[in-house]
Amino acid sequence: MKYLLLILISCAFVAHAQDKGPLGQVTITSENGETRGYANEKGELVLNVSPKDAAKFKAAGQVGYRDFGAQGDGKSDDIDAIAATHAFANRHGLRVKAEDGATYYISGKERTVLISTDTDFGKAAFIIDDKDVQNRNAAVFTVGSGLKPFKLEQVASLKRNQPKIDASLPGPCLITVVNTNVKQYIRFGLNQNSGSPQTDIFVVDKNGKVDMHAPIIWDFDQITDMTALPIDEKPLKITGGRFTTIANQAESKYTYYNRNIAIRRSNVVVDGLEHRITGEGDHGAPYGGFINIGDCAYVAVKNSIFTGHKTYSTIGAAGKPVTMGTYDLSVNRALHVSFVNCTQTNDINDNTYWGILGSNFCKNLLYDRCVLSRFDAHQGVANATIRNSTLGHMGINAIGSGLLLVENSTIRGRSVVNLRPDYGSTWQGELIIRNCVFVPSGGKPVSASIISGSYSGQHDFGYTCYMPERITIENLRIEDTAHPENYEGPAIFANFNPEMKDESYQEKYPYVKTKEVVLKKVTTASGKAVRVSDNAVMFRGVKVRE
């Protein structure tokens, strides 16, 4: 009798279970009849799983989209069935396996699929139709965790490189700290703005000890918000999948579309995914990254293929025309993120397509064995590595701190490293360029510079701006055969400030210049020697050792 009572209680629980998802509740029932997922009159997802099917799925250890009503014919809208499949899998810890050969059509309906278990998209195709979207900010898939964030209110301040915080935690956590009373990254130029609140992210163990591979990089005299997000220890794996986005036809302005796979869980591996784009015309709104990684740590994207988005123009904050950044890869407030053996479908040297990656507030980003049009860190990265890779027309753009390492790579941008002028061309740390080939502007006739940027000294970015304290350039081959007639040879530094013509120039916000450059085996196809810069005044204090 006790055993029978336990079964009845368990069935009653399943019949009324609800999962709180990104777009509200998923009601899961267990009644005899058809197993299916559907939207009720309020648009909420309802899922019924017959007891017989529930037992079968649990015994198999996995579920598929067809099990919950997906047609997979490329025409029927399968988004509700896909969401229902994952809702059941999430509740019971089951793997999800798409049907090889199926084509799942996903309309513009507002329905975000929550993925919390291993998912194999396999050789299935997914068509994401953005021509008519109910909510451009709603992700198609969100990779999420059952662990919930919580506030830390006992910490009043922080110091740069602080080794420990005074907190006892349930386990390893990703800490995000904000001071809204301090503004940083006050952008300069055509996309000018008033800056972002002072922000830092780092990982601590259960005793509050900081992972010093990604240290605290700012002094916080005051903290207005501090959140701890527990880190899942078991990796979640997403494999395969051939995704095609039918591009939006919206007006060309800064209304970003986030119809994507949003990764909001730590310890995730994406392996073997492909994303293509079709239907781009002469106008459209930009995209915020098909793989959009944020508020997490330890994410690896491997053996995957992406597509650069067509570049469109609009009127920027300064009232002048600007080309809009639009991304297939986006990383924000994330640590230890790697892209390994990733390529893109379109030509990395074709400047009609925007550079493929954008990032903000990150630490320890890696490209390894990638062929992509761009690496970019907007609002700062602490430690970045590009190795065994080829970068296309937009090259390497970064500001930040720590070590910026470029090795065993070919760079086809305007410089090997561009220190972004709109954020102060700042890198507080060291730059190493080792065993690389530099093809200036992809072989166009330009006057080459290894390191580019711009700094007038008249704009407050919200922080002191630095050039790399030490720069090591070792075994660099510069393919500068194509060059202008008056070419004097490649410069280490571009002319960062043409107005600084003599020592009378005053910087209101002084730039901390490089102390030392070490050159080892730097050769040029033109036969011309490497020189310091066109601006001898600005870089007069830099020591160059060969």
C-alpha positions as CSV (number, residue, x, y, z in Angstrom):
1,M,0.0,0.0,0.0
2,K,2.8,2.4,0.8
3,Y,4.4,1.7,-2.5
4,L,1.2,2.4,-4.4
5,L,0.7,5.7,-2.5
6,L,4.2,6.8,-3.5
7,I,3.4,6.1,-7.2
8,L,0.1,8.2,-7.0
9,I,1.9,11.1,-5.3
10,S,4.6,11.0,-8.0
11,C,2.1,11.0,-10.8
12,A,0.2,13.9,-9.3
13,F,3.4,15.9,-9.2
14,V,4.2,15.2,-12.8
15,A,0.6,16.2,-13.8
16,H,1.0,19.7,-12.5
17,A,4.7,20.3,-13.0
18,Q,5.8,23.7,-14.4
19,D,9.1,24.8,-15.7
20,K,9.8,28.5,-15.5
21,G,11.4,29.3,-18.8
22,P,12.7,32.4,-20.5
23,L,9.2,33.3,-21.8
24,G,7.1,32.1,-18.9
25,Q,5.8,28.8,-17.8
26,V,5.8,25.4,-19.5
27,T,3.0,23.3,-18.1
28,I,3.9,19.6,-18.3
29,T,1.0,17.1,-17.8
30,S,1.0,13.3,-17.7
31,E,-2.3,12.1,-19.0
32,N,-3.4,9.2,-21.2
33,G,-3.7,10.2,-24.8
34,E,-1.4,11.9,-27.3
35,T,2.0,13.1,-26.4
36,R,2.4,16.6,-27.8
37,G,3.3,20.2,-27.1
38,Y,1.2,23.1,-28.1
39,A,0.5,26.8,-27.3
40,N,-2.7,27.6,-25.3
41,E,-4.9,30.7,-25.9
42,K,-2.4,32.8,-23.9
43,G,0.5,31.7,-26.0
44,E,2.0,29.6,-23.2
45,L,3.5,26.2,-24.0
46,V,1.6,23.2,-22.7
47,L,3.1,19.7,-22.9
48,N,1.4,16.4,-22.3
49,V,3.4,13.2,-22.1
50,S,1.5,10.0,-21.7
51,P,2.7,7.7,-18.9
52,K,3.6,5.0,-21.5
53,D,5.7,7.4,-23.6
54,A,7.3,9.0,-20.5
55,A,8.5,5.5,-19.4
56,K,9.8,4.8,-22.9
57,F,11.8,8.1,-23.1
58,K,13.3,7.7,-19.7
59,A,14.4,4.1,-20.5
60,A,16.0,5.3,-23.8
61,G,17.8,8.1,-22.0
62,Q,17.0,10.5,-24.8
63,V,14.1,12.2,-26.8
64,G,13.7,13.6,-30.3
65,Y,11.7,16.4,-31.8
66,R,9.4,14.0,-33.7
67,D,8.5,12.4,-30.3
68,F,6.7,15.7,-29.4
69,G,5.1,16.4,-32.8
70,A,7.7,18.1,-34.9
71,Q,7.2,17.5,-38.7
72,G,10.7,18.1,-39.9
73,D,9.4,18.9,-43.4
74,G,11.0,22.3,-43.7
75,K,7.5,24.0,-44.0
76,S,5.6,23.3,-40.8
77,D,6.4,25.5,-37.9
78,D,8.2,23.2,-35.4
79,I,9.2,25.7,-32.7
80,D,6.6,24.6,-30.2
81,A,7.5,20.9,-30.6
82,I,11.2,21.7,-30.3
83,A,10.6,23.7,-27.1
84,A,8.4,21.0,-25.7
85,T,11.1,18.3,-26.3
86,H,13.7,20.3,-24.4
87,A,11.3,21.1,-21.6
88,F,10.7,17.4,-21.0
89,A,14.4,16.5,-21.4
90,N,15.4,19.3,-19.0
91,R,13.0,18.0,-16.3
92,H,14.2,14.4,-16.5
93,G,17.9,14.9,-17.4
94,L,17.6,13.4,-20.9
95,R,19.7,13.9,-24.0
96,V,18.0,15.4,-27.0
97,K,18.8,14.0,-30.5
98,A,17.5,15.6,-33.7
99,E,16.6,13.4,-36.6
100,D,19.3,13.2,-39.3
101,G,17.8,14.4,-42.6
102,A,15.0,16.3,-41.1
103,T,14.6,20.1,-41.8
104,Y,13.0,22.0,-38.9
105,Y,11.3,25.3,-39.8
106,I,11.4,27.9,-37.1
107,S,9.1,30.9,-37.7
108,G,9.3,34.4,-36.2
109,K,7.0,33.4,-33.4
110,E,8.2,34.5,-29.9
111,R,9.3,31.2,-28.3
112,T,12.7,30.6,-26.7
113,V,13.8,27.0,-26.4
114,L,15.7,26.3,-23.1
115,I,18.5,23.8,-23.4
116,S,19.8,22.4,-20.2
117,T,20.9,18.9,-21.3
118,D,23.3,17.5,-23.9
119,T,21.9,18.1,-27.4
120,D,22.9,16.5,-30.7
121,F,21.5,18.4,-33.6
122,G,23.4,15.9,-35.8
123,K,22.9,16.3,-39.6
124,A,19.5,17.9,-39.2
125,A,18.8,21.3,-40.8
126,F,17.2,24.2,-39.1
127,I,15.6,27.1,-41.0
128,I,15.2,30.3,-38.9
129,D,12.9,32.7,-40.7
130,D,13.5,36.3,-39.6
131,K,11.3,38.0,-42.3
132,D,8.5,38.5,-39.8
133,V,9.6,38.4,-36.1
134,Q,7.4,39.0,-33.1
135,N,10.4,39.9,-30.8
136,R,13.8,40.4,-32.3
137,N,15.3,40.3,-28.8
138,A,14.1,36.8,-28.0
139,A,16.7,34.1,-28.6
140,V,15.7,31.0,-30.5
141,F,17.7,28.8,-28.1
142,T,19.1,29.6,-24.7
143,V,21.6,27.3,-23.1
144,G,20.8,27.8,-19.5
145,S,21.5,26.4,-16.0
146,G,19.3,25.2,-13.2
147,L,21.6,27.0,-10.8
148,K,20.3,30.5,-9.9
149,P,22.2,33.7,-9.3
150,F,22.2,35.5,-6.0
151,K,23.3,38.9,-4.6
152,L,26.4,39.4,-2.6
153,E,25.9,42.4,-0.4
154,Q,28.7,42.0,2.2
155,V,31.5,43.1,-0.1
156,A,31.8,47.0,-0.1
157,S,34.9,47.5,-2.2
158,L,37.5,45.8,-4.4
159,K,41.1,46.3,-5.4
160,R,42.8,45.5,-8.7
161,N,44.5,42.0,-8.4
162,Q,42.8,41.3,-5.1
163,P,43.4,37.6,-4.4
164,K,40.3,36.9,-2.3
165,I,36.8,38.3,-1.5
166,D,35.2,38.0,1.9
167,A,32.4,35.5,1.0
168,S,31.5,31.9,1.7
169,L,29.8,30.4,-1.4
170,P,28.1,27.1,-2.3
171,G,30.8,26.3,-4.8
172,P,32.7,28.0,-7.7
173,C,30.9,31.1,-8.9
174,L,31.1,33.7,-11.6
175,I,31.1,37.1,-9.9
176,T,29.8,40.2,-11.7
177,V,30.4,43.5,-10.0
178,V,29.1,46.9,-11.0
179,N,29.5,50.5,-9.8
180,T,27.0,52.7,-11.6
181,N,28.5,55.8,-10.1
182,V,31.6,55.5,-12.3
183,K,31.5,55.6,-16.1
184,Q,34.2,53.9,-18.3
185,Y,34.6,53.2,-22.0
186,I,33.2,56.6,-22.9
187,R,33.2,56.1,-26.6
188,F,34.7,58.6,-29.0
189,G,33.8,59.2,-32.6
190,L,30.8,58.6,-34.9
191,N,29.3,56.1,-32.4
192,Q,30.1,58.3,-29.4
193,N,28.3,57.6,-26.1
194,S,28.4,58.5,-22.4
195,G,30.1,55.3,-21.4
196,S,29.2,52.2,-19.4
197,P,29.0,51.6,-15.7
198,Q,32.3,50.3,-14.2
199,T,32.1,46.5,-14.6
200,D,34.3,43.5,-13.8
201,I,33.8,39.7,-13.9
202,F,35.9,37.0,-12.3
203,V,35.7,33.5,-10.9
204,V,36.1,32.5,-7.3
205,D,36.0,29.2,-5.4
206,K,33.7,28.4,-2.5
207,N,36.1,30.2,-0.1
208,G,36.1,33.4,-2.2
209,K,39.6,32.8,-3.7
210,V,39.9,34.6,-7.0
211,D,41.1,32.7,-10.1
212,M,44.2,34.8,-10.8
213,H,44.4,33.6,-14.4
214,A,41.5,36.1,-14.9
215,P,42.1,38.6,-12.1
216,I,40.1,41.6,-10.9
217,I,41.3,44.5,-13.2
218,W,39.7,47.6,-11.6
219,D,39.6,49.3,-8.2
220,F,36.1,49.6,-7.0
221,D,35.7,52.3,-4.3
222,Q,32.0,51.5,-4.2
223,I,29.8,48.6,-5.4
224,T,26.2,49.2,-6.4
225,D,25.6,45.6,-7.5
226,M,27.4,42.3,-7.0
227,T,26.0,39.0,-8.3
228,A,27.2,35.5,-7.9
229,L,26.3,32.8,-10.5
230,P,27.2,29.2,-9.5
231,I,29.2,27.4,-12.1
232,D,27.9,24.0,-13.4
233,E,30.7,21.5,-12.9
234,K,29.5,19.0,-15.5
235,P,30.1,20.1,-19.2
236,L,27.0,20.5,-21.4
237,K,27.7,19.5,-25.0
238,I,25.9,20.7,-28.1
239,T,27.0,19.0,-31.3
240,G,26.2,19.2,-35.0
241,G,23.3,21.1,-36.7
242,R,23.1,22.9,-40.0
243,F,21.4,26.3,-39.3
244,T,20.3,28.8,-42.0
245,T,19.0,32.2,-41.1
246,I,16.6,33.9,-43.6
247,A,17.8,37.5,-42.9
248,N,15.5,40.2,-41.7
249,Q,14.3,42.9,-44.0
250,A,14.0,45.6,-41.4
251,E,15.1,49.2,-41.7
252,S,18.9,49.7,-41.5
253,K,19.3,51.1,-38.0
254,Y,20.6,50.0,-34.6
255,T,17.8,47.6,-33.8
256,Y,19.9,44.4,-33.3
257,Y,18.3,41.0,-33.9
258,N,19.2,38.4,-31.4
259,R,17.6,35.4,-33.0
260,N,20.4,33.1,-32.0
261,I,21.8,30.4,-29.7
262,A,22.4,32.3,-26.5
263,I,24.8,30.6,-24.1
264,R,24.1,31.6,-20.5
265,R,25.6,28.6,-18.7
266,S,29.2,28.0,-17.8
267,N,31.1,24.9,-18.9
268,V,29.6,24.4,-22.4
269,V,31.1,22.9,-25.6
270,V,29.7,23.6,-29.0
271,D,31.2,21.2,-31.6
272,G,30.5,20.8,-35.3
273,L,27.8,23.5,-35.8
274,E,27.2,25.3,-39.1
275,H,25.5,28.6,-39.6
276,R,24.6,30.2,-43.0
277,I,22.7,33.2,-44.0
278,T,20.4,33.8,-47.0
279,G,18.1,36.5,-48.2
280,E,20.2,39.5,-47.5
281,G,19.3,42.5,-49.7
282,D,20.2,46.2,-49.9
283,H,19.0,46.9,-46.4
284,G,18.5,45.2,-43.1
285,A,19.0,45.5,-39.3
286,P,22.2,44.2,-37.8
287,Y,22.7,40.9,-35.8
288,G,24.0,40.4,-32.3
289,G,25.7,37.1,-32.9
290,F,24.2,33.7,-33.9
291,I,26.4,32.2,-31.2
292,N,26.0,34.8,-28.4
293,I,28.0,33.9,-25.3
294,G,27.4,36.0,-22.1
295,D,27.5,35.9,-18.3
296,C,29.4,32.6,-18.2
297,A,32.8,31.0,-18.1
298,Y,34.6,28.1,-19.8
299,V,32.9,27.9,-23.2
300,A,34.6,26.2,-26.2
301,V,33.3,26.5,-29.8
302,K,35.0,23.9,-32.0
303,N,35.1,22.6,-35.5
304,S,32.3,25.0,-36.6
305,I,31.4,27.1,-39.6
306,F,29.9,30.6,-39.5
307,T,29.0,33.3,-41.9
308,G,29.8,37.0,-42.0
309,H,26.8,39.4,-42.3
310,K,26.4,41.9,-45.0
311,T,27.3,45.4,-43.9
312,Y,24.6,48.1,-43.8
313,S,24.9,51.8,-43.0
314,T,22.8,54.2,-40.8
315,I,23.2,57.6,-39.1
316,G,25.3,57.3,-36.0
317,A,25.2,59.1,-32.6
318,A,27.3,62.0,-34.1
319,G,24.7,62.6,-36.8
320,K,26.9,61.2,-39.6
321,P,26.7,58.0,-41.7
322,V,28.3,54.9,-40.1
323,T,28.6,51.3,-41.1
324,M,26.9,49.1,-38.4
325,G,28.7,46.3,-36.6
326,T,26.8,43.0,-37.2
327,Y,28.1,39.7,-35.9
328,D,27.8,36.0,-36.2
329,L,29.9,35.5,-33.0
330,S,29.4,37.7,-29.9
331,V,31.0,37.4,-26.4
332,N,30.0,39.6,-23.5
333,R,30.9,39.4,-19.8
334,A,32.5,36.0,-20.2
335,L,35.7,34.3,-19.2
336,H,37.9,31.6,-20.7
337,V,36.1,31.4,-24.1
338,S,37.9,29.7,-27.0
339,F,37.2,29.3,-30.7
340,V,39.1,26.3,-32.1
341,N,39.2,25.2,-35.7
342,C,36.5,27.6,-36.8
343,T,36.0,29.0,-40.3
344,Q,33.5,31.1,-42.2
345,T,31.6,30.5,-45.5
346,N,32.3,33.8,-47.1
347,D,35.7,35.3,-48.1
348,I,37.5,36.7,-45.1
349,N,39.0,39.4,-47.3
350,D,35.6,40.7,-48.6
351,N,34.9,44.0,-47.0
352,T,31.3,44.0,-48.0
353,Y,30.8,41.7,-45.0
354,W,31.4,42.9,-41.5
355,G,34.0,41.2,-39.2
356,I,32.6,38.1,-37.6
357,L,33.3,38.6,-33.9
358,G,32.5,41.3,-31.4
359,S,33.2,41.2,-27.6
360,N,32.9,43.3,-24.4
361,F,34.0,42.9,-20.8
362,C,35.8,39.6,-21.4
363,K,38.9,37.8,-20.1
364,N,41.0,35.1,-21.7
365,L,39.7,34.9,-25.2
366,L,41.4,32.4,-27.7
367,Y,41.5,31.8,-31.4
368,D,43.3,28.6,-32.3
369,R,43.4,27.2,-35.9
370,C,40.7,29.6,-37.1
371,V,40.2,31.3,-40.4
372,L,38.0,34.2,-39.7
373,S,37.7,37.8,-40.9
374,R,38.2,39.5,-37.5
375,F,39.0,39.4,-33.8
376,D,37.6,42.3,-31.8
377,A,37.4,43.4,-28.2
378,H,35.3,46.6,-27.8
379,Q,35.0,47.4,-24.1
380,G,38.1,45.6,-23.0
381,V,39.5,42.1,-22.8
382,A,42.0,40.9,-20.2
383,N,44.4,38.5,-21.9
384,A,43.8,37.4,-25.5
385,T,45.6,34.8,-27.7
386,I,45.5,34.3,-31.5
387,R,47.5,31.3,-32.6
388,N,47.8,29.1,-35.7
389,S,45.1,31.3,-37.4
390,T,44.5,33.5,-40.4
391,L,42.7,36.8,-39.9
392,G,41.0,38.6,-42.8
393,H,40.3,42.2,-43.8
394,M,39.3,43.5,-40.3
395,G,42.3,41.9,-38.6
396,I,42.9,42.1,-34.9
397,N,41.2,45.0,-33.0
398,A,41.5,45.2,-29.3
399,I,41.8,47.3,-26.2
400,G,42.3,45.9,-22.7
401,S,45.0,44.6,-20.4
402,G,47.3,41.7,-19.6
403,L,49.0,39.7,-22.4
404,L,48.0,40.0,-26.0
405,L,49.7,37.2,-27.8
406,V,49.7,36.7,-31.6
407,E,51.7,33.7,-32.8
408,N,52.0,31.3,-35.8
409,S,49.4,33.3,-37.7
410,T,48.8,35.3,-40.9
411,I,47.2,38.7,-40.5
412,R,45.7,40.4,-43.6
413,G,44.3,43.5,-41.9
414,R,45.5,47.1,-42.1
415,S,47.9,46.4,-39.2
416,V,48.9,43.3,-37.2
417,V,47.1,44.8,-34.2
418,N,44.8,47.8,-34.2
419,L,44.3,49.4,-30.8
420,R,40.7,50.7,-31.1
421,P,40.8,54.6,-31.2
422,D,37.1,54.9,-30.1
423,Y,38.1,53.4,-26.7
424,G,41.4,55.2,-26.3
425,S,43.8,52.8,-28.1
426,T,44.7,51.4,-24.7
427,W,46.5,48.2,-23.8
428,Q,47.8,48.0,-20.2
429,G,50.2,45.2,-20.4
430,E,52.4,43.4,-22.9
431,L,52.1,42.6,-26.7
432,I,53.9,39.7,-28.3
433,I,53.9,39.0,-32.0
434,R,55.8,35.8,-32.8
435,N,56.3,33.6,-35.9
436,C,53.7,35.5,-38.0
437,V,53.1,36.8,-41.6
438,F,51.6,40.2,-42.1
439,V,50.0,41.0,-45.4
440,P,49.1,44.7,-45.1
441,S,45.5,45.3,-46.2
442,G,45.4,41.9,-47.9
443,G,48.1,43.0,-50.4
444,K,46.7,46.4,-51.4
445,P,49.2,49.2,-51.9
446,V,49.3,50.8,-48.5
447,S,52.0,52.2,-46.2
448,A,52.2,49.5,-43.6
449,S,52.1,49.8,-39.8
450,I,52.5,46.9,-37.4
451,I,50.5,48.6,-34.7
452,S,47.8,51.1,-35.5
453,G,45.6,53.4,-33.4
454,S,44.8,57.0,-32.6
455,Y,45.0,59.1,-29.5
456,S,44.6,62.9,-29.3
457,G,44.8,63.2,-25.5
458,Q,41.8,65.5,-25.5
459,H,39.0,63.0,-24.7
460,D,38.2,61.4,-21.3
461,F,37.5,57.7,-21.8
462,G,36.9,57.1,-18.1
463,Y,40.4,55.6,-17.5
464,T,44.1,56.3,-18.1
465,C,45.0,55.1,-21.6
466,Y,48.2,53.0,-22.1
467,M,50.2,51.6,-24.9
468,P,51.6,48.2,-24.4
469,E,54.5,48.6,-21.9
470,R,56.7,46.1,-23.7
471,I,56.3,44.9,-27.3
472,T,58.2,41.9,-28.6
473,I,58.1,41.2,-32.4
474,E,59.9,38.0,-33.2
475,N,60.2,36.3,-36.6
476,L,57.7,38.5,-38.5
477,R,57.6,38.4,-42.3
478,I,55.9,41.5,-43.8
479,E,54.6,41.0,-47.3
480,D,54.8,44.6,-48.4
481,T,55.7,44.2,-52.1
482,A,52.6,46.3,-53.1
483,H,53.1,49.8,-51.7
484,P,52.8,53.5,-52.7
485,E,55.7,55.2,-54.6
486,N,56.7,57.2,-51.6
487,Y,56.8,54.2,-49.2
488,E,59.6,54.5,-46.7
489,G,59.2,51.0,-45.2
490,P,56.9,49.5,-42.5
491,A,56.4,51.4,-39.3
492,I,56.2,49.8,-35.9
493,F,53.6,52.5,-34.9
494,A,51.2,54.3,-37.1
495,N,50.9,58.1,-36.6
496,F,48.6,58.0,-33.6
497,N,48.4,61.8,-33.4
498,P,49.2,63.9,-36.5
499,E,48.6,67.1,-34.4
500,M,51.6,66.3,-32.1
501,K,54.2,67.9,-34.3
502,D,56.5,69.2,-31.5
503,E,57.0,69.1,-27.8
504,S,54.6,72.0,-27.2
505,Y,51.6,69.8,-27.8
506,Q,49.7,69.3,-24.5
507,E,47.6,66.1,-23.8
508,K,44.8,66.9,-21.4
509,Y,44.6,63.2,-20.7
510,P,48.2,61.9,-21.1
511,Y,48.9,58.7,-22.9
512,V,51.3,56.3,-21.2
513,K,53.6,55.3,-24.1
514,T,55.5,52.1,-24.7
515,K,58.8,51.8,-22.9
516,E,60.5,49.1,-25.0
517,V,60.2,47.4,-28.3
518,V,62.2,44.2,-29.0
519,L,62.7,43.2,-32.7
520,K,64.0,39.8,-33.6
521,K,64.2,38.6,-37.3
522,V,61.7,41.0,-38.8
523,T,61.9,40.9,-42.6
524,T,60.2,42.6,-45.4
525,A,59.3,41.6,-49.0
526,S,60.1,45.2,-50.1
527,G,63.5,45.0,-48.7
528,K,62.9,48.2,-46.8
529,A,63.9,48.4,-43.1
530,V,61.4,48.7,-40.3
531,R,61.2,52.2,-38.7
532,V,59.6,53.5,-35.6
533,S,56.8,55.8,-36.9
534,D,56.0,58.8,-39.1
535,N,55.5,60.6,-35.8
536,A,59.0,60.8,-34.3
537,V,57.9,63.3,-31.6
538,M,55.2,61.1,-30.1
539,F,57.4,58.0,-29.9
540,R,60.7,59.7,-29.1
541,G,61.0,58.0,-25.7
542,V,60.5,54.4,-27.0
543,K,63.6,52.2,-26.8
544,V,63.9,49.8,-29.8
545,R,66.3,46.9,-29.3
546,E,67.2,44.5,-32.1
